[in-house]
């Protein structure tokens, strides 16, 4: 039986991986710490490690893993912007879970929007204290509003379907628009200018880093709502804070935050938060923050475990790694994967 080690273990991870590991003939050692330069030595003796979105898989971490015999990093998520692929190339293979439940993320984005708009979270607290006043709980109809969706991958398209079900007018921006699609694509500048609500559903790349910033915010409608369930660094948090203080932005629904690594997924209730920007954002009545939980459904967790273990099984069986990504993948012919081979 092949053995792998698992970093940043949470109880909900373990339930689903334990249920499926025997099916893939894999034994798992679970570690609570995140993967990073100070913990990578724990992987000694394992050929494969399982990592998550907030692990620091930088050049130093990769070298330590490589020196200790690790040959595969299996990301149990779709995103991989925390991996230094240039450092990993020809040393350690990297695989991911390209899709686990786009419905989970899209539905959470709408849940955040509905909650903030209709003040559900505030009403819940009030009625628990037998306060049945409606003062300060006024929202607006979503029906007829223009929503701009940035990114039209699987999650973005499902979110568009949900919005259309509410009778919203949907416009979208994507640098790679779908061919023969009924989606109404517009330039980013037009989307910012016309949208009552903007929802982000794109990956974090050098081109999308701080896509929402002081400049793009200035072009938006006064009172626009921003929804982000993708990656925190798509938004310049300081610019968002200033726009909220100036009432340029009417509300923000955030499941991600650009400096979340040391905070999200952990119980920080007895800790003084040193991040002043996050503390200010969370103090505002028109901001709602969840801790990167949009993916967290039973279906998604099962799919993550299944695909991750399948990725590891392919590696142990010396098969082509279906979900491998590498430094050369984006360069087309430079990556041999196109010939049904490994990335290297």
C-alpha positions as CSV (number, residue, x, y, z in Angstrom):
1,X,0.0,0.0,0.0
2,X,1.4,3.4,-1.0
3,X,1.6,6.1,1.6
4,X,1.0,9.9,1.3
5,X,1.1,12.7,3.8
6,X,-1.6,15.3,4.2
7,X,-0.9,18.9,5.4
8,X,-3.2,21.4,7.0
9,X,-5.7,18.7,8.0
10,X,-9.2,19.7,9.1
11,X,-11.8,17.3,10.5
12,X,-14.0,17.6,7.4
13,X,-11.1,16.7,5.1
14,X,-10.3,13.6,7.1
15,X,-13.9,12.2,7.0
16,X,-14.0,12.1,3.2
17,X,-10.4,11.0,2.6
18,X,-10.7,8.2,5.2
19,X,-13.9,6.9,3.5
20,X,-12.2,6.6,0.1
21,X,-8.5,5.8,0.8
22,X,-8.9,2.0,0.8
23,X,-10.6,2.1,-2.5
24,X,-7.4,3.6,-4.0
25,X,-5.1,1.4,-1.9
26,X,-3.5,4.4,-0.3
27,X,-2.5,5.0,3.3
28,X,-2.6,8.6,4.6
29,X,-0.6,10.3,7.4
30,X,-2.4,13.4,8.5
31,X,-0.4,16.5,9.7
32,X,-2.2,19.6,11.2
33,X,0.4,22.3,10.2
34,X,0.3,24.0,6.9
35,X,2.9,23.0,4.3
36,X,5.7,25.6,4.1
37,X,9.5,25.9,4.5
38,X,9.3,25.2,8.3
39,X,7.2,22.0,7.9
40,X,8.3,20.5,4.6
41,X,10.8,18.3,6.4
42,X,7.8,16.3,7.8
43,X,7.3,14.8,4.3
44,X,10.5,12.9,4.5
45,X,9.9,9.3,3.5
46,X,6.8,10.0,1.4
47,X,6.8,10.2,-2.4
48,X,3.6,12.3,-2.4
49,X,2.1,15.1,-0.3
50,X,-1.4,16.6,-0.3
51,X,-1.6,20.3,0.0
52,X,-4.2,23.1,0.0
53,X,-4.8,26.6,-1.2
54,X,-3.2,28.4,1.7
55,X,0.0,26.3,1.9
56,X,3.2,28.0,1.0
57,X,4.6,25.9,-1.8
58,X,7.4,28.3,-2.7
59,X,10.9,27.7,-4.0
60,X,12.3,26.9,-0.6
61,X,9.5,24.5,0.3
62,X,9.9,22.7,-3.1
63,X,13.6,22.3,-2.6
64,X,13.1,20.8,0.9
65,X,10.4,18.4,-0.4
66,X,12.6,17.4,-3.3
67,X,15.7,16.8,-1.1
68,X,13.5,14.6,1.1
69,X,12.4,12.4,-1.8
70,X,8.9,13.9,-2.6
71,X,8.0,13.5,-6.2
72,X,4.4,14.7,-6.3
73,X,2.4,17.5,-4.8
74,X,-1.3,16.8,-5.0
75,X,-3.3,20.0,-4.6
76,X,-6.7,19.2,-3.1
77,X,-8.2,22.4,-4.7
78,X,-8.6,23.9,-8.2
79,X,-6.4,27.0,-7.6
80,X,-2.6,26.8,-7.6
81,X,-1.4,30.4,-7.5
82,X,0.5,29.5,-4.3
83,X,2.8,27.0,-6.2
84,X,6.2,28.1,-7.6
85,X,5.9,26.1,-10.8
86,X,9.2,27.3,-12.1
87,X,11.0,25.9,-9.0
88,X,9.0,22.6,-9.3
89,X,9.6,22.0,-13.0
90,X,11.5,18.8,-13.6
91,X,11.7,18.2,-9.9
92,X,8.2,17.6,-8.5
93,X,5.0,16.9,-10.4
94,X,2.0,19.0,-9.4
95,X,-1.6,17.9,-9.8
96,X,-4.9,19.5,-8.9
97,X,-8.6,19.1,-8.7
98,X,-9.8,21.1,-11.6
99,X,-13.5,20.9,-10.7
100,X,-15.1,19.7,-7.5
101,X,-18.5,21.5,-7.3
102,X,-18.9,24.7,-9.3
103,X,-22.5,24.7,-7.9
104,X,-21.2,25.0,-4.4
105,X,-19.2,28.2,-5.1
106,X,-21.8,29.8,-7.3
107,X,-24.6,29.1,-4.8
108,X,-22.4,30.5,-2.0
109,X,-21.8,33.7,-4.0
110,X,-25.6,34.2,-4.3
111,X,-26.1,33.3,-0.7
112,X,-23.7,36.1,0.4
113,X,-25.4,38.6,-1.9
114,X,-28.8,37.7,-0.6
115,X,-27.6,37.8,3.0
116,X,-26.0,41.2,2.8
117,X,-28.7,42.8,0.7
118,X,-31.6,41.6,2.8
119,X,-29.7,41.9,6.1
120,X,-30.4,38.3,7.0
121,X,-27.5,38.0,9.3
122,X,-28.5,41.1,11.2
123,X,-32.2,40.0,11.4
124,X,-31.1,36.6,12.7
125,X,-29.2,38.2,15.6
126,X,-32.1,40.6,16.4
127,X,-34.8,38.0,16.5
128,X,-32.7,35.8,18.8
129,X,-33.0,38.6,21.3
130,X,-36.7,39.0,20.6
131,X,-36.1,42.3,18.8
132,X,-38.6,42.3,15.9
133,X,-37.9,45.8,14.6
134,X,-37.4,46.2,10.9
135,X,-35.4,49.5,11.1
136,X,-32.2,49.3,9.1
137,X,-33.1,46.1,7.4
138,X,-34.2,47.5,4.0
139,X,-32.7,45.9,0.9
140,X,-33.4,46.1,-2.8
141,X,-34.9,43.9,-5.5
142,X,-32.4,41.8,-7.4
143,X,-34.9,41.5,-10.2
144,X,-34.1,43.9,-13.0
145,X,-30.7,44.9,-11.7
146,X,-27.6,44.6,-13.9
147,X,-25.0,42.2,-12.6
148,X,-21.5,42.1,-14.1
149,X,-19.8,38.6,-13.9
150,X,-16.0,38.6,-14.4
151,X,-14.9,35.2,-15.5
152,X,-17.2,32.7,-17.4
153,X,-15.7,29.4,-16.5
154,X,-17.9,26.7,-15.0
155,X,-18.5,28.6,-11.8
156,X,-19.2,31.9,-13.6
157,X,-21.7,30.3,-16.0
158,X,-23.6,28.6,-13.2
159,X,-23.7,31.9,-11.3
160,X,-25.1,33.5,-14.5
161,X,-27.8,30.9,-14.6
162,X,-28.7,31.6,-11.0
163,X,-28.8,35.4,-11.6
164,X,-31.0,34.9,-14.7
165,X,-33.4,32.9,-12.5
166,X,-33.7,36.0,-10.4
167,X,-34.6,38.1,-13.4
168,X,-31.3,40.0,-13.4
169,X,-29.8,41.5,-16.5
170,X,-26.4,39.8,-16.9
171,X,-23.3,41.2,-18.6
172,X,-19.9,39.5,-18.5
173,X,-16.2,40.0,-19.1
174,X,-13.7,37.4,-19.9
175,X,-10.5,37.8,-21.9
176,X,-11.3,34.4,-23.5
177,X,-15.0,34.6,-24.2
178,X,-16.9,31.4,-25.0
179,X,-17.6,30.9,-28.7
180,X,-21.2,30.6,-29.8
181,X,-22.4,31.6,-26.4
182,X,-25.6,33.5,-25.6
183,X,-23.7,35.3,-22.8
184,X,-23.5,39.1,-23.4
185,X,-19.8,39.9,-23.2
186,X,-18.7,43.5,-22.8
187,X,-15.3,45.2,-22.2
188,X,-14.3,45.4,-18.5
189,X,-14.6,49.2,-18.5
190,X,-18.3,48.9,-19.7
191,X,-19.0,46.2,-17.1
192,X,-17.7,48.4,-14.3
193,X,-19.6,51.4,-15.5
194,X,-23.0,49.7,-16.0
195,X,-23.2,47.1,-13.2
196,X,-25.2,47.4,-10.0
197,X,-23.4,44.3,-8.7
198,X,-20.1,42.8,-9.7
199,X,-19.2,39.2,-9.0
200,X,-15.7,37.8,-9.5
201,X,-15.3,34.2,-10.8
202,X,-11.8,34.3,-12.4
203,X,-8.4,32.8,-11.4
204,X,-5.6,34.8,-9.9
205,X,-2.9,35.5,-12.5
206,X,-0.5,38.3,-13.1
207,X,-3.2,39.9,-15.3
208,X,-6.0,39.7,-12.8
209,X,-4.0,40.7,-9.7
210,X,-5.7,43.7,-8.1
211,X,-8.2,43.7,-11.0
212,X,-10.5,45.7,-8.7
213,X,-8.5,48.7,-7.6
214,X,-8.9,52.5,-7.1
215,X,-8.9,53.1,-10.9
216,X,-11.6,50.5,-11.8
217,X,-13.6,51.4,-8.7
218,X,-13.7,55.1,-9.8
219,X,-15.5,54.0,-13.0
220,X,-18.2,52.0,-11.1
221,X,-21.7,53.2,-10.2
222,X,-22.1,54.8,-6.8
223,X,-23.4,52.1,-4.4
224,X,-22.2,49.1,-6.4
225,X,-22.0,45.8,-4.6
226,X,-18.9,43.6,-5.0
227,X,-18.9,39.8,-4.5
228,X,-15.7,37.8,-4.4
229,X,-15.6,34.0,-4.0
230,X,-12.5,33.4,-6.2
231,X,-9.2,34.7,-4.9
232,X,-8.6,37.5,-2.4
233,X,-5.8,39.3,-4.4
234,X,-8.2,40.0,-7.2
235,X,-9.2,43.0,-5.1
236,X,-6.8,45.6,-3.7
237,X,-8.1,45.5,-0.1
238,X,-7.0,49.0,0.9
239,X,-8.7,50.5,-2.2
240,X,-11.8,48.5,-1.3
241,X,-11.8,49.8,2.2
242,X,-11.4,53.4,1.1
243,X,-14.2,53.1,-1.4
244,X,-16.5,51.6,1.3
245,X,-15.6,54.5,3.7
246,X,-16.4,57.0,1.0
247,X,-19.7,55.1,0.2
248,X,-18.6,54.7,-3.4
249,X,-19.1,50.9,-2.9
250,X,-22.4,50.1,-1.2
251,X,-21.5,46.6,0.0
252,X,-18.9,43.9,-0.2
253,X,-19.4,40.1,0.1
254,X,-16.1,38.5,0.6
255,X,-15.3,34.8,1.0
256,X,-11.7,35.4,0.3
257,X,-9.1,38.0,1.4
258,X,-5.6,38.6,-0.1
259,X,-3.9,38.2,3.3
260,X,-6.0,35.3,4.5
261,X,-3.3,32.7,4.7
262,X,-2.5,32.9,8.5
263,X,-6.2,33.6,9.4
264,X,-8.7,31.7,7.4
265,X,-9.6,28.1,8.4
266,X,-8.3,28.8,12.0
267,X,-10.0,29.7,15.2
268,X,-8.8,33.2,15.9
269,X,-11.5,34.2,18.4
270,X,-9.0,34.6,21.2
271,X,-6.5,36.5,19.1
272,X,-6.0,40.2,18.5
273,X,-6.1,40.5,14.7
274,X,-3.1,42.5,13.6
275,X,-4.4,43.0,10.0
276,X,-6.0,46.5,10.4
277,X,-7.5,46.4,6.9
278,X,-9.4,43.2,7.6
279,X,-10.4,44.3,11.0
280,X,-11.9,47.6,9.5
281,X,-13.7,45.7,6.8
282,X,-15.3,43.3,9.2
283,X,-16.4,46.2,11.4
284,X,-18.5,47.6,8.7
285,X,-22.3,46.9,8.6
286,X,-22.2,46.7,4.8
287,X,-19.5,44.0,4.6
288,X,-20.0,40.3,5.1
289,X,-17.0,38.0,5.3
290,X,-16.9,34.2,5.3
291,X,-13.6,32.2,5.7
292,X,-13.1,30.8,2.2
293,X,-16.0,28.3,2.7
294,X,-17.7,28.6,-0.7
295,X,-16.5,25.1,-1.7
296,X,-17.7,23.5,1.6
297,X,-20.5,21.1,0.6
298,X,-20.7,17.4,1.1
299,X,-20.6,16.9,-2.7
300,X,-17.6,19.1,-3.2
301,X,-15.6,17.4,-0.3
302,X,-16.3,14.0,-1.7
303,X,-15.3,15.0,-5.2
304,X,-12.1,16.6,-3.9
305,X,-11.1,13.5,-2.0
306,X,-12.0,11.2,-4.9
307,X,-10.0,13.3,-7.5
308,X,-7.0,13.8,-5.2
309,X,-6.7,10.1,-4.5
310,X,-7.2,9.3,-8.1
311,X,-4.4,11.7,-9.0
312,X,-2.1,10.0,-6.5
313,X,-3.0,6.6,-7.8
314,X,-2.1,7.6,-11.3
315,X,1.3,8.7,-10.1
316,X,1.9,5.5,-8.1
317,X,0.9,3.4,-11.1
318,X,3.2,5.4,-13.4
319,X,0.3,6.6,-15.6
320,X,-0.2,9.9,-17.4
321,X,-1.2,12.4,-14.8
322,X,-4.6,13.6,-16.0
323,X,-4.7,16.7,-13.9
324,X,-1.0,17.7,-14.0
325,X,0.0,21.3,-14.4
326,X,3.5,22.7,-14.9
327,X,5.6,25.7,-15.7
328,X,5.3,25.0,-19.4
329,X,1.6,24.2,-19.7
330,X,0.6,27.7,-20.6
331,X,3.2,27.8,-23.3
332,X,1.5,25.3,-25.5
333,X,3.9,23.2,-27.5
334,X,6.7,23.7,-24.9
335,X,4.9,21.2,-22.7
336,X,4.9,17.6,-23.9
337,X,1.6,16.9,-22.2
338,X,-0.2,17.7,-25.5
339,X,1.2,14.4,-26.8
340,X,-0.5,12.5,-24.0
341,X,2.7,12.4,-22.0
342,X,3.6,13.8,-18.6
343,X,4.6,17.5,-18.3
344,X,8.2,16.3,-17.9
